[in-house]
Amino acid sequence: MNIANNLSEIKSKIPRYVKLVAVSKTKPVEDLEVAYKAGQLHFGENKIQELVSKHDALPKDIKWHMIGHLQTNKVKYIAPFVHLIHSVDSVKLIKEVNKQAVKNDRIINVLIQIDISKDETKFGFSFNDFELIFNDNLLSTFNNIKVIGLMGMASFTNDKNIVRGQFNSLKELYVKHKESLSLEFLSMGMSGDYNIAIECQSNLIRLGSTIFGKRK
Ligand SMILES: *Cc1c(COP(=O)(O)O)cnc(C)c1O
């Protein structure tokens, strides 16, 4: 695997406005260093312990994205430094992120994860619950958390029409609320489906194996 080549090839093929998060979960710090030296600053992890230890080991100008399901009792470990949490999937978690952000005297940017695939194993608000929460104006009571976009994961299937349908459903929700909620980011697309995601207006893709090679 030539990590630097992979990065430059991906970047040459995606539109400029699309931001790339390099998903480095399970990969050693040395691999992240190679990507960093090639100019990659945004990295994504899905486990708190791994995120914290990599943050400790690597240069401090790296922007860390939490992309995996997050337990409320672990928010405190990443609250001092996390750049963006993609996976906010409950009101309980919104409250805890806000609380930890207050403690750290900062504003934490988050994306709301929407359950677009309805797969048993995936997390996120249903479309209905999202509408209820945002009509409720619940978020305006939390001053240290800022919702800047939406995130979704499509089903693991080779059927591109299913994937496209799921991405389009999230795009519609994003477009509907973009102005009123000042949303900036639509985080969708992984190694297997990022081209479809970009066609569906994603502007934040999360790629792991296409950059770093397959995980064990
Ligand atoms: C692992 C992971 C990715 C990257 O997966 P690849 O298929 O290796 O690109 C993206 N998003 C989330 C939420 C992940 O957990």
PDBQT file of the ligand as one rigid body, heavy atoms in Angstrom, charges set to zero:
ROOT
HETATM    1  C1  LIG A 301     -14.754   2.269   9.076  1.00  0.00    +0.000 C 
HETATM    2  C2  LIG A 301     -15.657   3.403   8.746  1.00  0.00    +0.000 A 
HETATM    3  C3  LIG A 301     -15.485   4.129   7.550  1.00  0.00    +0.000 A 
HETATM    4  C4  LIG A 301     -14.436   3.790   6.492  1.00  0.00    +0.000 C 
HETATM    5  O1  LIG A 301     -14.660   2.545   5.943  1.00  0.00    +0.000 OA
HETATM    6  P1  LIG A 301     -13.897   2.078   4.581  1.00  0.00    +0.000 P 
HETATM    7  O2  LIG A 301     -14.852   1.148   3.935  1.00  0.00    +0.000 OA
HETATM    8  O3  LIG A 301     -12.644   1.420   5.025  1.00  0.00    +0.000 OA
HETATM    9  O4  LIG A 301     -13.643   3.285   3.774  1.00  0.00    +0.000 OA
HETATM   10  C5  LIG A 301     -16.320   5.201   7.319  1.00  0.00    +0.000 A 
HETATM   11  N1  LIG A 301     -17.271   5.561   8.206  1.00  0.00    +0.000 NA
HETATM   12  C6  LIG A 301     -17.472   4.896   9.359  1.00  0.00    +0.000 A 
HETATM   13  C7  LIG A 301     -18.548   5.349  10.281  1.00  0.00    +0.000 C 
HETATM   14  C8  LIG A 301     -16.677   3.791   9.665  1.00  0.00    +0.000 A 
HETATM   15  O5  LIG A 301     -16.881   3.136  10.812  1.00  0.00    +0.000 OA
ENDROOT
TORSDOF 0
